[in-house]
Amino acid sequence: MSLLSLDRAANADQFKTPAISVARPDWQSAVRQLRTEISSEPHAVEHFNFTAASRARLFRPQQFTSIAQLNAITSPLFPDVGLSSIPVLLPFDTAQYLTDRDNGAPNLFLSRYQAGFRPVRMFNVGPAGYDAVFALDQGVGDDMPPRIFVKPIEVQITGSLLTYDIKDPLLGKGEPVKALATQFPDLRKFIREGYLRYAFTRFGVPYVVSVGCHDGAARSRRLSCREASAVAERFLKALRVAGGDPHRPRFDIPSEVVDRPIEFSPDFTYHPPGEIIDNSGYRGQSGRADFTVYSQIRFPLEKAPAFANSQSFMNWGDCYQTGRVSWSARKGDHYHCKRNDKPLVFDESAKENYSYPWQDNFCETRDFEVGQCANGMGHQGQDIRPSSCQLRNDGADRCMPDIFPIVAVRDGVLIRAAGDQTVYLLVNGYNEHIRFRYVHMNPTRMDADGVLHGRRVSEGEKIGVVSNFQDRVGGTTSHLHFDVQVFTRDGWIWVNPYTTLVSAYERLIGGRGREYIPPPPVAPAIAHATLPDEKPSTSAPIGTDAVPAAE
């Protein structure tokens, strides 16, 4: 039995929540750091009382007077900064800001105190920590090298009380940054899953600064990681303590078995997690049998039924450009991917596309980095078709887009710049720090609907419709690509959303799904071979009414 089969057998019917480690912030160190930062400006020092924390022997939240004072100063600029469970680090020079404000400076432009970065585009805090997005325009900063990429470069920072304990061979790797070693002794720089990342620990808490980029040549419309590194390191140099909410230490969160409906659904079936279409994995890799329900979400499509399956290796799929055999009546061929002999049709509405069972495609062939998949490459998420396909009127055997509503899977905050093809939903809760990505909605429509940075949404709220946008309208089939990222010491990491979706769908339909068991293969008829000197038998097989063969 294969390792994948053993894993499935051991975990059959056992969906589990993730195990999560909880950091213990050293608030006394945060206060000392704040005092050092403020001491450069005498006017600023007068706004703080640092005596309470230095004299305390036992932890009492009320003893950190200076943190409360800092929150009062920064909260008008960074709303709810005082709700963060960890010390908030931002590229904001509080000391200079206070000095200019006290001296009656006429214009307190935020970029002056943020190392040239624009006012924060997205800032969200909560029991798990905080997330923020800043942007730097081209040409800002005399000390910055020239760059080819013309758009503002977005830099994300996350500090988290919670880190997810996932099995990943790539975790913890990276190289030091000598220029920043004094300020960040344990800083690691690395490129992972499409992001340049800088990971470090401060006050006992993990932080990660990241920039989405391409590890290749710079272009005016494609940011290279080389160009991104200068912006990210400028951001890191500017980080200062900006607020937080001291709390008593918490305990780690163990994994638990997930409750599922008792009654079985009469219809819903699904292939086991990790069972992808034969030979659809990157360089022959298999799927990842992950039985973790990473969050108790609401299903992302408004209504059932819905069908999780492949877009590339099923009907009307392009086999992700790995080669396909076109139909030929003369040769007796059917349209299929060269990697397997699964028969397909050029019809997006084919019944198989809109039928159970579901099938995992997290590790299906794509040119995307996915550390959780065997060869480090995969699909990053799961494709979901809506309940049905209404064919277009142009005879193209394509489904009409923009009919079926997509909803928020949890209460949370959206992360998306205008024009982007994807949107993230960020959840910052007492026991989770997680985000979900939606792909293939039309960006023009999302812009018009206000699906943008910082918008708060409620679970079940409509945020879009199932569409077919991939670089252009009609660039893919009509479906939703949905994926899950959890926070680790390497930052946000893609994890398999399949089991999470199965669990959410069971709650939506009020019934438990069944693992699909394929019918046994039909054994081919075997002709009896007659030896050269052997005559055919004239006797009937035992237990049959066959007539003896004539000689």
Phi, psi and omega in degrees: 000136182289163178298323179296319179294320178297319179298317179296316181298320182289332186252004184309127177068007181248087174276137185229154174280161180284151170277138186228132176269143182245124180285162176240093184298137176266091184289332177296320177294324178296321179294319179297320178295317178299318180298319178298317182293322183283331187297345180289343181234107182306323180297324183289325183301327183296345181274357189231151174241109184259006187283323188299314184291323184289337182266346186283141176254330178251153181284123172221121183307323184289350183283343185269067182300320183296326178292318177298320178294321177296317179302319180297328181281318188267341184298328175296335180266327181232086188306136176066020180304330181286002178264355183289135180284354181228163174299129181273125174253124179221158178280065184227123181269090182297319183300312180293322179299314180295319180298313179294321180295316180294330181273005176073033177303133186291328183230112178261067180294127185298325182301332178297328183258001183239035177054032179090351180287145178298164171307146187306133181276324178214129179220120182224131180232162179178193184298338182266351182134223182206161175221144179212151177232124175240166179220145178239127180284159175294139177086359179279130177095114180294335183273000183272140176292153178296151180225157181270322182297128191265332184285158172302140180266123179272134177241130179252145171228137175229132169239132189224134171290333186250135170231135184277134182271088180249151176278118183206118183293344183268349184299139173088002181271171181141177180235150180289162177242103187301322183294339182245010186297326180293316181284326182226085186301328184253021184297134176239133177246132180197163176249126181211133174049043174084010180228137167280129188231145173233111182250137179205167177242133177219134181058029180079011186239138176279136175231148176221128173255132185217153177222126175290128185202172179250130181277070182194203184291144178284142175220165183296332181247006180224115182285127175273153179293334176295316177292323182295328185297321180296321180290316180297320181288329172297319178298313181299317181299332184270357185294134178222161175290127185237358178151192180145179184222095181300130177228164175294151180301149178245171181256159177298157183251113182282161175287143179224158177287137182274135174289139178228158179305144180281315181283137180277145174289141179287345187239321192289120174229157181208145171292151180299153175305136179092349181269092180269169178302139183309131176060025177264354181281160180295122181050042175079007181292155175270181178279184179245115182279082182254115183261022183272131169265101189288339178197146177276084186263163167277141182300140189288342173265146187297319186228155172267162359281164174215158189225113179271116179196184185281145172262330186271328187247021173235188188306133184072359178289160181256011179061021183048046175057030176263005178104139178215159179254121180282156182292138178215109181296325182295319181273349182080013180278155168243157178295125178199163176287145180295339182286338179209179181248025179295118182291137182230167175227153177276068181208108182296337181272008183310141185304322182299326180293334185240046180219156168285158008274160170291161175212132178297139171219032179298319182256020175295157183301121170209165179264040180245142176287132176216100184299337181284342180271156191303316181262011178076009179226149180178199189268339179079336183205205184230134176272140182226125174267151177284193189292329184203173180236120173262111186293146175293167183267005184262008178074018184269002182056038179243149181279146174289129178273177169063042178245316191262126184292144173249139186235162175290133182277344178207166166294135181182193183237139181273145174237109178191128173274152179304135179091345180293149180274350182234160175222138176256144171248116184261132177242125180235097185236179183297322183242015179202147173223101194212156174217155186235140182244137176246132183228149173092008168282154182287120184296326178298319179291320178297319177301313182295329182272002178073028177276081190220171181316129169087352180290130177270135180231157179255151179304129181090352179288136180291130178237359180172192178224153178296128183222193185225033184273124171213094187072339178198163175295131181081013182285351177209181177286169181278105182193170172251127168267124184233134177216172187230136173235137175242155183272132177228181177289354172259007183095205183282125185238136176291133173233160185291119182273000191301308181294323176301319180289320176302312180298317180295321181292321177301320178290324180296317183268352178070028180208154183274138177279164177243138174295133182287131176246111182294149177295150180296145179297145178280123181290131179292148178294136181249117179286142178284122181277131180258127179290156184305322183259016183250134175273147176300142180290141178255001181268146179282148176301146180299135176082014178238167177254027183292148177272135179304140181290145180279144178273000000 
